[in-house]
Amino acid sequence: MVRFPGIGRVVQSIPFRLVVAALVLAAHLGAFSYMATSRYDMPFNSAPGQAPALEDPTQHRPTNWDRLVVARWDAAHYMAVSLRGYSQCPKALPAGTDLRPYFTRCDITFYPTYSLLGRGVMWATGLPVDYSLLAVSLFCSFWFLFLWTGKSVVDVFGLRVTWIAFLLFNAFSTGYTLVSILTEPPALLFTLCAFLALHRRWWLLGALFAGAATALRINAAGTGLAFALTLLVSLFVVRPTSIWGWLSRIIAMPLSGWGVMAVMGYHWWRFGDPFLYSNAHSQAYAHSPDPLAALWPKLEWVLRGIDHPLHEVVVLLLVTIVFLFGHRRAMRGVFVPEQVFFYGQAGLGMAISLLGSSGIAFAGMNRYTIMALLIFFALAAALQRRPVILAVWLAASLFHYFQVDMCDFVGGLGPNRLVKCHVQQWMRAW
């Protein structure tokens, strides 16, 4: 076997990693642009010079909110909150209120943090709201990809597994989320930064990053809970040698969830209900989190998740099988608190996602899965010495990325995507 000892130094160099991160994001954006023109006959920006706006502050969605092909689905709500905040919401929405009449002008079914970041970019740069939110996603995704290939991650997983996992993540069926107007990019960045701080045993800083992730989306609460659990375990594995050592980690435990607590606190202060998001989400999607349904879902939801256009149950099953083959190899020799963090972050995050999606045919699980970082390192560990299987996995994943998930995403709301993604023809034939 021919070895190239200089490759390790090259791929770990800062210039190389910066270029790779930029090229990967450019590839995702290029895929979006090609999908839009080839399948939907539309440019990347279908309304240049006509920025998204609320002509009437009470209108449901901003005009031209979906002019960028990376702005679909939830992007309308994030833009609306960036533009009007909660100015059109009632003064109080206590528990038990029927929230459905307010959804068209009060976007309480989404965390506001990502919108606030976009609003800050708007104020600082003068960019339109969609480009401001896209700037947040690209900035966070760039540093997330750059840090992924850094020394700390390589020290834990090894050079080969780190880069294979990097490739598997970006080729995953929803890897394009990195360049979309969604909350995953900042949540992923803060999650990875929490691990990097943990690796250096900067407990308080890690808790701040983990807490920041929890402010962005509900399944990122797994990051905060995992970090708090990691701190607890570390007290026995790496015993503090001073009073401050004990206090700093004990203080950091609740700090690991400061983001979600801040959101709940604001909802309590503003609307009188700290659980407003959960209540609004349940009413908007006509379901309630049910642990039993997550453990033993209804047959109709499982079947729909298999044959639904995005095949969430199929993807979830394949990922789970390969994960079970590779997670021990990925975690072999890893510092115990770091193992606790990775297992906790993936397990708790996926559990939260399943709890919310099992009652709606597992909708969204392809997207939610990319938050579970250990999955991709486990896949890499399982497939690193099986080049043929790795090649097949990457080919199938990229096919699903472009022909299924991205096609559906760009199609957006309405039945148009069913035609363009060839789903309608299949349904008729069936």
Contacts in CASP RR format, 6 or more apart in sequence:
PFRMAT RR
TARGET T0000
AUTHOR 0000-0000-0000
METHOD contacts of the structure
MODEL  1
MVRFPGIGRVVQSIPFRLVVAALVLAAHLGAFSYMATSRYDMPFNSAPGQ
APALEDPTQHRPTNWDRLVVARWDAAHYMAVSLRGYSQCPKALPAGTDLR
PYFTRCDITFYPTYSLLGRGVMWATGLPVDYSLLAVSLFCSFWFLFLWTG
KSVVDVFGLRVTWIAFLLFNAFSTGYTLVSILTEPPALLFTLCAFLALHR
RWWLLGALFAGAATALRINAAGTGLAFALTLLVSLFVVRPTSIWGWLSRI
IAMPLSGWGVMAVMGYHWWRFGDPFLYSNAHSQAYAHSPDPLAALWPKLE
WVLRGIDHPLHEVVVLLLVTIVFLFGHRRAMRGVFVPEQVFFYGQAGLGM
AISLLGSSGIAFAGMNRYTIMALLIFFALAAALQRRPVILAVWLAASLFH
YFQVDMCDFVGGLGPNRLVKCHVQQWMRAW
8 159 0 8 1.000
10 16 0 8 1.000
11 17 0 8 1.000
11 149 0 8 1.000
11 159 0 8 1.000
11 163 0 8 1.000
12 149 0 8 1.000
12 150 0 8 1.000
12 151 0 8 1.000
12 154 0 8 1.000
12 159 0 8 1.000
17 146 0 8 1.000
17 149 0 8 1.000
17 150 0 8 1.000
18 146 0 8 1.000
20 145 0 8 1.000
20 149 0 8 1.000
21 142 0 8 1.000
21 143 0 8 1.000
21 145 0 8 1.000
21 146 0 8 1.000
21 149 0 8 1.000
22 142 0 8 1.000
24 145 0 8 1.000
24 170 0 8 1.000
24 178 0 8 1.000
25 138 0 8 1.000
25 141 0 8 1.000
25 142 0 8 1.000
25 145 0 8 1.000
25 178 0 8 1.000
25 179 0 8 1.000
27 170 0 8 1.000
28 170 0 8 1.000
28 175 0 8 1.000
28 176 0 8 1.000
28 178 0 8 1.000
28 179 0 8 1.000
29 44 0 8 1.000
29 70 0 8 1.000
29 179 0 8 1.000
31 176 0 8 1.000
31 401 0 8 1.000
31 402 0 8 1.000
31 406 0 8 1.000
32 44 0 8 1.000
32 69 0 8 1.000
32 70 0 8 1.000
32 176 0 8 1.000
32 179 0 8 1.000
32 406 0 8 1.000
32 410 0 8 1.000
33 44 0 8 1.000
33 69 0 8 1.000
35 69 0 8 1.000
35 402 0 8 1.000
35 406 0 8 1.000
35 407 0 8 1.000
35 410 0 8 1.000
36 42 0 8 1.000
36 43 0 8 1.000
36 44 0 8 1.000
36 69 0 8 1.000
36 410 0 8 1.000
37 43 0 8 1.000
39 407 0 8 1.000
39 410 0 8 1.000
39 420 0 8 1.000
39 421 0 8 1.000
40 69 0 8 1.000
40 410 0 8 1.000
40 411 0 8 1.000
40 416 0 8 1.000
40 420 0 8 1.000
42 69 0 8 1.000
44 68 0 8 1.000
44 69 0 8 1.000
45 67 0 8 1.000
45 68 0 8 1.000
45 69 0 8 1.000
46 67 0 8 1.000
46 68 0 8 1.000
46 69 0 8 1.000
47 64 0 8 1.000
47 67 0 8 1.000
48 67 0 8 1.000
50 63 0 8 1.000
50 64 0 8 1.000
50 67 0 8 1.000
51 64 0 8 1.000
51 128 0 8 1.000
51 129 0 8 1.000
51 130 0 8 1.000
52 62 0 8 1.000
52 63 0 8 1.000
52 64 0 8 1.000
52 65 0 8 1.000
52 67 0 8 1.000
52 79 0 8 1.000
52 83 0 8 1.000
52 128 0 8 1.000
52 129 0 8 1.000
52 130 0 8 1.000
53 62 0 8 1.000
53 63 0 8 1.000
53 64 0 8 1.000
53 83 0 8 1.000
54 62 0 8 1.000
54 63 0 8 1.000
54 80 0 8 1.000
54 83 0 8 1.000
54 84 0 8 1.000
55 63 0 8 1.000
57 84 0 8 1.000
57 87 0 8 1.000
57 88 0 8 1.000
57 105 0 8 1.000
58 88 0 8 1.000
58 104 0 8 1.000
58 105 0 8 1.000
59 105 0 8 1.000
60 76 0 8 1.000
60 104 0 8 1.000
60 105 0 8 1.000
61 76 0 8 1.000
61 77 0 8 1.000
61 79 0 8 1.000
61 80 0 8 1.000
62 76 0 8 1.000
62 79 0 8 1.000
62 80 0 8 1.000
62 83 0 8 1.000
62 129 0 8 1.000
65 71 0 8 1.000
65 75 0 8 1.000
65 76 0 8 1.000
65 79 0 8 1.000
65 80 0 8 1.000
65 130 0 8 1.000
66 72 0 8 1.000
66 75 0 8 1.000
66 76 0 8 1.000
66 412 0 8 1.000
67 130 0 8 1.000
68 130 0 8 1.000
68 131 0 8 1.000
68 134 0 8 1.000
68 181 0 8 1.000
69 410 0 8 1.000
70 134 0 8 1.000
70 179 0 8 1.000
70 180 0 8 1.000
70 181 0 8 1.000
71 79 0 8 1.000
71 130 0 8 1.000
71 133 0 8 1.000
71 134 0 8 1.000
71 180 0 8 1.000
71 181 0 8 1.000
72 180 0 8 1.000
72 181 0 8 1.000
72 409 0 8 1.000
72 410 0 8 1.000
72 411 0 8 1.000
72 412 0 8 1.000
72 413 0 8 1.000
73 182 0 8 1.000
73 409 0 8 1.000
73 412 0 8 1.000
73 413 0 8 1.000
74 110 0 8 1.000
74 181 0 8 1.000
74 182 0 8 1.000
74 183 0 8 1.000
75 130 0 8 1.000
75 133 0 8 1.000
75 180 0 8 1.000
75 181 0 8 1.000
75 182 0 8 1.000
77 107 0 8 1.000
77 109 0 8 1.000
77 110 0 8 1.000
78 110 0 8 1.000
78 114 0 8 1.000
78 115 0 8 1.000
78 133 0 8 1.000
78 181 0 8 1.000
78 182 0 8 1.000
78 183 0 8 1.000
79 115 0 8 1.000
79 129 0 8 1.000
79 130 0 8 1.000
79 133 0 8 1.000
79 181 0 8 1.000
80 107 0 8 1.000
80 115 0 8 1.000
81 107 0 8 1.000
81 110 0 8 1.000
81 112 0 8 1.000
81 115 0 8 1.000
81 116 0 8 1.000
82 115 0 8 1.000
82 116 0 8 1.000
82 118 0 8 1.000
82 119 0 8 1.000
82 122 0 8 1.000
82 129 0 8 1.000
82 132 0 8 1.000
82 133 0 8 1.000
83 129 0 8 1.000
85 107 0 8 1.000
85 112 0 8 1.000
85 115 0 8 1.000
86 106 0 8 1.000
86 108 0 8 1.000
86 112 0 8 1.000
86 270 0 8 1.000
88 105 0 8 1.000
88 106 0 8 1.000
89 102 0 8 1.000
89 105 0 8 1.000
89 106 0 8 1.000
89 108 0 8 1.000
89 270 0 8 1.000
89 271 0 8 1.000
90 102 0 8 1.000
90 106 0 8 1.000
90 271 0 8 1.000
92 271 0 8 1.000
92 272 0 8 1.000
93 99 0 8 1.000
93 102 0 8 1.000
93 108 0 8 1.000
93 271 0 8 1.000
93 272 0 8 1.000
93 273 0 8 1.000
93 276 0 8 1.000
94 271 0 8 1.000
94 272 0 8 1.000
94 273 0 8 1.000
95 272 0 8 1.000
95 273 0 8 1.000
95 275 0 8 1.000
95 279 0 8 1.000
96 279 0 8 1.000
97 273 0 8 1.000
98 283 0 8 1.000
99 108 0 8 1.000
99 279 0 8 1.000
99 280 0 8 1.000
99 283 0 8 1.000
99 284 0 8 1.000
100 283 0 8 1.000
100 284 0 8 1.000
102 108 0 8 1.000
103 109 0 8 1.000
103 280 0 8 1.000
103 284 0 8 1.000
108 267 0 8 1.000
108 271 0 8 1.000
108 276 0 8 1.000
108 277 0 8 1.000
108 280 0 8 1.000
109 277 0 8 1.000
109 280 0 8 1.000
109 281 0 8 1.000
109 284 0 8 1.000
110 277 0 8 1.000
111 183 0 8 1.000
111 215 0 8 1.000
111 216 0 8 1.000
111 217 0 8 1.000
111 218 0 8 1.000
111 263 0 8 1.000
111 277 0 8 1.000
112 263 0 8 1.000
112 266 0 8 1.000
113 183 0 8 1.000
113 186 0 8 1.000
113 215 0 8 1.000
113 216 0 8 1.000
113 259 0 8 1.000
113 263 0 8 1.000
114 133 0 8 1.000
114 136 0 8 1.000
114 182 0 8 1.000
114 183 0 8 1.000
114 186 0 8 1.000
114 216 0 8 1.000
115 133 0 8 1.000
117 133 0 8 1.000
117 136 0 8 1.000
117 186 0 8 1.000
118 129 0 8 1.000
118 132 0 8 1.000
118 133 0 8 1.000
118 135 0 8 1.000
118 136 0 8 1.000
119 129 0 8 1.000
119 132 0 8 1.000
120 132 0 8 1.000
121 127 0 8 1.000
121 132 0 8 1.000
121 133 0 8 1.000
121 135 0 8 1.000
121 136 0 8 1.000
122 128 0 8 1.000
122 129 0 8 1.000
122 132 0 8 1.000
125 132 0 8 1.000
125 135 0 8 1.000
126 132 0 8 1.000
127 135 0 8 1.000
130 181 0 8 1.000
133 181 0 8 1.000
134 179 0 8 1.000
134 181 0 8 1.000
136 185 0 8 1.000
136 186 0 8 1.000
137 178 0 8 1.000
137 179 0 8 1.000
137 180 0 8 1.000
137 181 0 8 1.000
137 182 0 8 1.000
137 185 0 8 1.000
137 186 0 8 1.000
138 179 0 8 1.000
138 185 0 8 1.000
140 185 0 8 1.000
140 186 0 8 1.000
140 188 0 8 1.000
140 189 0 8 1.000
141 178 0 8 1.000
141 179 0 8 1.000
141 185 0 8 1.000
141 188 0 8 1.000
141 189 0 8 1.000
143 189 0 8 1.000
144 178 0 8 1.000
144 185 0 8 1.000
144 188 0 8 1.000
144 189 0 8 1.000
144 192 0 8 1.000
145 166 0 8 1.000
145 170 0 8 1.000
145 178 0 8 1.000
147 153 0 8 1.000
147 189 0 8 1.000
147 192 0 8 1.000
147 193 0 8 1.000
147 196 0 8 1.000
148 162 0 8 1.000
148 165 0 8 1.000
148 166 0 8 1.000
148 169 0 8 1.000
148 192 0 8 1.000
149 162 0 8 1.000
149 163 0 8 1.000
149 166 0 8 1.000
150 162 0 8 1.000
152 195 0 8 1.000
152 196 0 8 1.000
152 199 0 8 1.000
152 200 0 8 1.000
153 162 0 8 1.000
153 195 0 8 1.000
153 196 0 8 1.000
154 162 0 8 1.000
155 199 0 8 1.000
156 199 0 8 1.000
156 334 0 8 1.000
156 335 0 8 1.000
156 338 0 8 1.000
157 165 0 8 1.000
157 330 0 8 1.000
157 334 0 8 1.000
157 377 0 8 1.000
157 380 0 8 1.000
157 381 0 8 1.000
160 380 0 8 1.000
160 384 0 8 1.000
161 330 0 8 1.000
161 377 0 8 1.000
161 380 0 8 1.000
161 381 0 8 1.000
161 384 0 8 1.000
162 377 0 8 1.000
162 380 0 8 1.000
164 380 0 8 1.000
164 383 0 8 1.000
164 384 0 8 1.000
164 390 0 8 1.000
165 376 0 8 1.000
165 377 0 8 1.000
165 379 0 8 1.000
165 380 0 8 1.000
166 376 0 8 1.000
167 394 0 8 1.000
168 376 0 8 1.000
168 379 0 8 1.000
168 380 0 8 1.000
168 383 0 8 1.000
168 393 0 8 1.000
168 394 0 8 1.000
168 397 0 8 1.000
169 175 0 8 1.000
169 370 0 8 1.000
169 376 0 8 1.000
170 178 0 8 1.000
171 394 0 8 1.000
171 397 0 8 1.000
171 398 0 8 1.000
171 401 0 8 1.000
172 369 0 8 1.000
172 370 0 8 1.000
172 376 0 8 1.000
172 397 0 8 1.000
172 401 0 8 1.000
173 315 0 8 1.000
173 366 0 8 1.000
173 397 0 8 1.000
173 400 0 8 1.000
173 401 0 8 1.000
173 404 0 8 1.000
173 405 0 8 1.000
174 366 0 8 1.000
174 367 0 8 1.000
174 369 0 8 1.000
174 370 0 8 1.000
174 401 0 8 1.000
174 405 0 8 1.000
175 370 0 8 1.000
175 401 0 8 1.000
176 401 0 8 1.000
176 405 0 8 1.000
176 406 0 8 1.000
176 409 0 8 1.000
177 184 0 8 1.000
177 185 0 8 1.000
177 367 0 8 1.000
177 370 0 8 1.000
178 184 0 8 1.000
178 185 0 8 1.000
178 188 0 8 1.000
180 409 0 8 1.000
182 367 0 8 1.000
183 216 0 8 1.000
183 217 0 8 1.000
184 217 0 8 1.000
184 367 0 8 1.000
184 370 0 8 1.000
184 371 0 8 1.000
186 212 0 8 1.000
186 213 0 8 1.000
186 216 0 8 1.000
187 213 0 8 1.000
187 216 0 8 1.000
187 217 0 8 1.000
187 220 0 8 1.000
187 223 0 8 1.000
187 371 0 8 1.000
188 370 0 8 1.000
188 371 0 8 1.000
188 373 0 8 1.000
190 209 0 8 1.000
190 210 0 8 1.000
190 211 0 8 1.000
190 212 0 8 1.000
190 213 0 8 1.000
190 216 0 8 1.000
190 220 0 8 1.000
190 223 0 8 1.000
191 209 0 8 1.000
191 210 0 8 1.000
191 213 0 8 1.000
191 220 0 8 1.000
191 223 0 8 1.000
191 345 0 8 1.000
191 371 0 8 1.000
191 373 0 8 1.000
192 373 0 8 1.000
193 206 0 8 1.000
193 209 0 8 1.000
194 206 0 8 1.000
194 207 0 8 1.000
194 209 0 8 1.000
194 210 0 8 1.000
194 211 0 8 1.000
194 213 0 8 1.000
194 223 0 8 1.000
194 224 0 8 1.000
194 227 0 8 1.000
194 341 0 8 1.000
195 338 0 8 1.000
195 341 0 8 1.000
195 342 0 8 1.000
195 373 0 8 1.000
197 203 0 8 1.000
197 205 0 8 1.000
197 206 0 8 1.000
197 209 0 8 1.000
198 206 0 8 1.000
198 227 0 8 1.000
198 230 0 8 1.000
198 337 0 8 1.000
198 338 0 8 1.000
198 341 0 8 1.000
199 335 0 8 1.000
199 338 0 8 1.000
201 238 0 8 1.000
203 231 0 8 1.000
203 234 0 8 1.000
203 248 0 8 1.000
203 249 0 8 1.000
203 252 0 8 1.000
204 248 0 8 1.000
204 251 0 8 1.000
204 252 0 8 1.000
204 255 0 8 1.000
206 227 0 8 1.000
206 252 0 8 1.000
206 256 0 8 1.000
207 227 0 8 1.000
207 228 0 8 1.000
207 231 0 8 1.000
207 252 0 8 1.000
207 253 0 8 1.000
207 255 0 8 1.000
207 256 0 8 1.000
207 257 0 8 1.000
207 258 0 8 1.000
208 255 0 8 1.000
208 258 0 8 1.000
210 223 0 8 1.000
210 224 0 8 1.000
210 226 0 8 1.000
210 227 0 8 1.000
210 228 0 8 1.000
210 256 0 8 1.000
210 257 0 8 1.000
211 223 0 8 1.000
211 224 0 8 1.000
211 227 0 8 1.000
211 255 0 8 1.000
211 256 0 8 1.000
211 257 0 8 1.000
211 258 0 8 1.000
211 259 0 8 1.000
211 260 0 8 1.000
212 258 0 8 1.000
212 259 0 8 1.000
213 220 0 8 1.000
213 223 0 8 1.000
213 224 0 8 1.000
214 220 0 8 1.000
214 221 0 8 1.000
214 222 0 8 1.000
214 223 0 8 1.000
214 224 0 8 1.000
214 256 0 8 1.000
214 257 0 8 1.000
214 258 0 8 1.000
214 259 0 8 1.000
214 260 0 8 1.000
214 261 0 8 1.000
215 258 0 8 1.000
215 259 0 8 1.000
215 260 0 8 1.000
215 262 0 8 1.000
215 263 0 8 1.000
217 371 0 8 1.000
218 277 0 8 1.000
218 281 0 8 1.000
218 352 0 8 1.000
219 349 0 8 1.000
219 350 0 8 1.000
219 352 0 8 1.000
219 353 0 8 1.000
219 368 0 8 1.000
219 371 0 8 1.000
220 349 0 8 1.000
220 371 0 8 1.000
221 257 0 8 1.000
221 260 0 8 1.000
221 348 0 8 1.000
221 349 0 8 1.000
221 352 0 8 1.000
222 344 0 8 1.000
222 345 0 8 1.000
222 347 0 8 1.000
222 348 0 8 1.000
222 349 0 8 1.000
222 352 0 8 1.000
223 345 0 8 1.000
223 349 0 8 1.000
224 256 0 8 1.000
224 257 0 8 1.000
224 345 0 8 1.000
225 256 0 8 1.000
225 257 0 8 1.000
225 344 0 8 1.000
225 348 0 8 1.000
226 340 0 8 1.000
226 341 0 8 1.000
226 342 0 8 1.000
226 343 0 8 1.000
226 344 0 8 1.000
226 345 0 8 1.000
226 347 0 8 1.000
226 348 0 8 1.000
227 252 0 8 1.000
227 256 0 8 1.000
227 341 0 8 1.000
227 345 0 8 1.000
228 252 0 8 1.000
228 253 0 8 1.000
228 254 0 8 1.000
228 256 0 8 1.000
228 257 0 8 1.000
229 340 0 8 1.000
229 341 0 8 1.000
229 344 0 8 1.000
230 337 0 8 1.000
230 338 0 8 1.000
230 340 0 8 1.000
230 341 0 8 1.000
231 249 0 8 1.000
231 250 0 8 1.000
231 252 0 8 1.000
231 253 0 8 1.000
231 256 0 8 1.000
232 253 0 8 1.000
233 336 0 8 1.000
233 337 0 8 1.000
233 340 0 8 1.000
234 249 0 8 1.000
234 337 0 8 1.000
235 246 0 8 1.000
235 249 0 8 1.000
237 336 0 8 1.000
237 337 0 8 1.000
238 337 0 8 1.000
240 246 0 8 1.000
240 248 0 8 1.000
240 249 0 8 1.000
254 261 0 8 1.000
263 277 0 8 1.000
264 274 0 8 1.000
264 275 0 8 1.000
264 277 0 8 1.000
265 274 0 8 1.000
267 273 0 8 1.000
267 274 0 8 1.000
267 275 0 8 1.000
267 276 0 8 1.000
267 277 0 8 1.000
268 274 0 8 1.000
273 279 0 8 1.000
278 289 0 8 1.000
282 288 0 8 1.000
282 289 0 8 1.000
285 360 0 8 1.000
287 356 0 8 1.000
287 359 0 8 1.000
287 360 0 8 1.000
289 355 0 8 1.000
289 356 0 8 1.000
290 355 0 8 1.000
290 358 0 8 1.000
290 359 0 8 1.000
291 355 0 8 1.000
293 301 0 8 1.000
293 358 0 8 1.000
293 359 0 8 1.000
294 351 0 8 1.000
294 354 0 8 1.000
294 355 0 8 1.000
294 356 0 8 1.000
294 358 0 8 1.000
297 358 0 8 1.000
297 359 0 8 1.000
297 362 0 8 1.000
298 359 0 8 1.000
301 358 0 8 1.000
301 359 0 8 1.000
301 360 0 8 1.000
301 361 0 8 1.000
301 362 0 8 1.000
302 313 0 8 1.000
302 362 0 8 1.000
304 361 0 8 1.000
305 311 0 8 1.000
305 312 0 8 1.000
305 313 0 8 1.000
305 314 0 8 1.000
305 361 0 8 1.000
305 362 0 8 1.000
305 363 0 8 1.000
306 313 0 8 1.000
306 314 0 8 1.000
308 361 0 8 1.000
308 363 0 8 1.000
309 404 0 8 1.000
309 408 0 8 1.000
309 418 0 8 1.000
309 421 0 8 1.000
309 423 0 8 1.000
310 363 0 8 1.000
310 364 0 8 1.000
310 366 0 8 1.000
310 404 0 8 1.000
310 405 0 8 1.000
310 408 0 8 1.000
311 400 0 8 1.000
311 404 0 8 1.000
312 357 0 8 1.000
312 361 0 8 1.000
312 362 0 8 1.000
312 363 0 8 1.000
312 364 0 8 1.000
312 365 0 8 1.000
312 366 0 8 1.000
313 362 0 8 1.000
313 365 0 8 1.000
315 365 0 8 1.000
315 366 0 8 1.000
315 369 0 8 1.000
315 400 0 8 1.000
316 362 0 8 1.000
316 365 0 8 1.000
316 369 0 8 1.000
319 369 0 8 1.000
319 375 0 8 1.000
319 379 0 8 1.000
322 378 0 8 1.000
322 379 0 8 1.000
322 382 0 8 1.000
322 383 0 8 1.000
322 393 0 8 1.000
323 374 0 8 1.000
323 375 0 8 1.000
323 378 0 8 1.000
323 379 0 8 1.000
323 382 0 8 1.000
325 378 0 8 1.000
325 382 0 8 1.000
326 378 0 8 1.000
326 379 0 8 1.000
326 381 0 8 1.000
326 382 0 8 1.000
327 343 0 8 1.000
327 374 0 8 1.000
327 378 0 8 1.000
327 381 0 8 1.000
329 378 0 8 1.000
329 381 0 8 1.000
329 382 0 8 1.000
330 374 0 8 1.000
330 377 0 8 1.000
330 378 0 8 1.000
330 380 0 8 1.000
330 381 0 8 1.000
331 339 0 8 1.000
331 342 0 8 1.000
331 343 0 8 1.000
331 374 0 8 1.000
334 342 0 8 1.000
342 373 0 8 1.000
342 374 0 8 1.000
342 377 0 8 1.000
343 374 0 8 1.000
345 372 0 8 1.000
345 373 0 8 1.000
345 374 0 8 1.000
346 372 0 8 1.000
346 373 0 8 1.000
346 374 0 8 1.000
346 375 0 8 1.000
347 372 0 8 1.000
349 368 0 8 1.000
349 371 0 8 1.000
349 372 0 8 1.000
350 368 0 8 1.000
350 369 0 8 1.000
350 372 0 8 1.000
353 364 0 8 1.000
353 365 0 8 1.000
353 368 0 8 1.000
353 369 0 8 1.000
353 371 0 8 1.000
354 362 0 8 1.000
354 365 0 8 1.000
357 363 0 8 1.000
357 364 0 8 1.000
357 365 0 8 1.000
357 368 0 8 1.000
366 405 0 8 1.000
369 375 0 8 1.000
379 393 0 8 1.000
383 389 0 8 1.000
383 390 0 8 1.000
383 393 0 8 1.000
384 390 0 8 1.000
403 421 0 8 1.000
404 421 0 8 1.000
407 417 0 8 1.000
407 420 0 8 1.000
407 421 0 8 1.000
408 417 0 8 1.000
408 421 0 8 1.000
410 417 0 8 1.000
411 417 0 8 1.000
411 420 0 8 1.000
411 421 0 8 1.000
415 424 0 8 1.000
417 423 0 8 1.000
418 424 0 8 1.000
418 427 0 8 1.000
419 425 0 8 1.000
END
